[in-house]
Amino acid sequence: MKNSINFTSTTDSKEWQTITDAVMGGVSKSNFEITTNNLAVFSGHVSLDNNGGFAMVKHSTTLHCKNYTTICITLKGDGKTYQFRIKENTDTKHWFIAPFTTNGEWQTIEIKLSSMYAMFRGNKVNVPNFNADTINEIAFLIGNKTAENFKLKFKSIVLA
């Protein structure tokens, strides 16, 4: 049973899909790559032009979380606020989210799964907080209502 995502030379960056506000007419740009030193890098520029303002990278996976309560993400950010997002089913429209702020240094963000609340297109959804046995999709999103460059590096995503 899989309970972590690590970034190695065998990780295929094409399994991670970047999505920006271009889906609704915006002009934000983003990129996702795996480096030679086993880091994942999500970077780009968020633009507010054409009513835009977000960039996201998502990945379909199966993480078994039945015996775990926390997700630990080892990352280095740029001092900006991001959202970590999960879905128990890729067909579900809403995401369960947890905002976090980076500090410019390597850090491990610990998020209680039960604290993740449902959102759909920026609006809270009236469903219980996350309580499923599996996670089938994960994502990171930046959308701070600010035009800004961003860069988020990841070492690992681990259930604990």
Order of alpha helices (4+ residues) and beta strands (2+ residues): beta-beta-beta-beta-beta-beta-beta-beta-beta-beta-beta-beta-beta
